[in-house]
Amino acid sequence: MITTDIQTLFEAGAHFGYARARRHPTASPFIFTTKDRTDIFDLEETGKRLETAKAFVASLAGAGKQILFIGGKHEALSVVKELAERIGVPYTAGRWIGGTLTNFKNIRKRIDRLTKLMQERETGELEKYTKRERLLIDREIEELLGRFGGLVSMTDLPAAMFVVDSRHEDTAVKEANQLSIPVVGLASTDCDFSLVQYPIPANDTSIRSIRLFAEAIAEAYQEGKKAPSSKPPASAK
């Protein structure tokens, strides 16, 4: 597994947090200094936390468990979708649907409906309907794809979640906490770190920074699939 050095983190702009006025109290231990009213992360700490998160994710994959990727903010959409599809895990790249975890049984019914309609369309079974009925079904498929397309492979609750910007994804994070699902979270200085079991304190707005950390987590998951199963490391809280 590749180790991400401080220089690489620095070049990606991972050290930039938000304005001091936006700092959440729980972010303080991860801040090195404040420059021109902007909080600057301690990249040594960021690097350590990233390695801990990667080890945890690799252990999940080694045990055959599934992780859910989440990134609804504009800067994260394409990265999350691309990487999740690359490593074969479910994802939400868009608005989080409340109850996706806490009301999973009913959400899964909607996903099963999507799968059924897509299969019927592919096999030509929808030809028995009128042109107008097929148009309405196509619209339903597109709507369901937009909301649940990335979750088709999630037949049960995930063993963990990786989120880009735990503050932006606060509903998903709260649902995970409610169900004791560990959260690996890329979190800037405005985030509540007490809600993230495996925090990665760093810039969660820059596309370059988001890609760096998301790729590191995706790579760890892929590598873990090839490794023998091991006990997940304890949270680094």
Buried (B, 14 or more C-beta within 10 A) or exposed (E): BEEBEEEBBEEBBBBBBBEBEBBBEBBEEBBBEBEEEBBBBBBEBBBBBBBBBBBBBBBBBBBEBBBBBBBBBEBBBBBBBBBBBEBEBBBBBBEBBEEBBBEBEEBBEBBEBBEEBBEBBEEEEBEEEEEEEBEEBEEEBEEBBEBBBBBBEBEEBBBBBBBBBBBBBBBBBBBBBEEEBBBBBBBBBBBBBEBBBBBBBBBBBBBEBBBBBBBBBBBBBBBBEEEEEEEBBEBBE
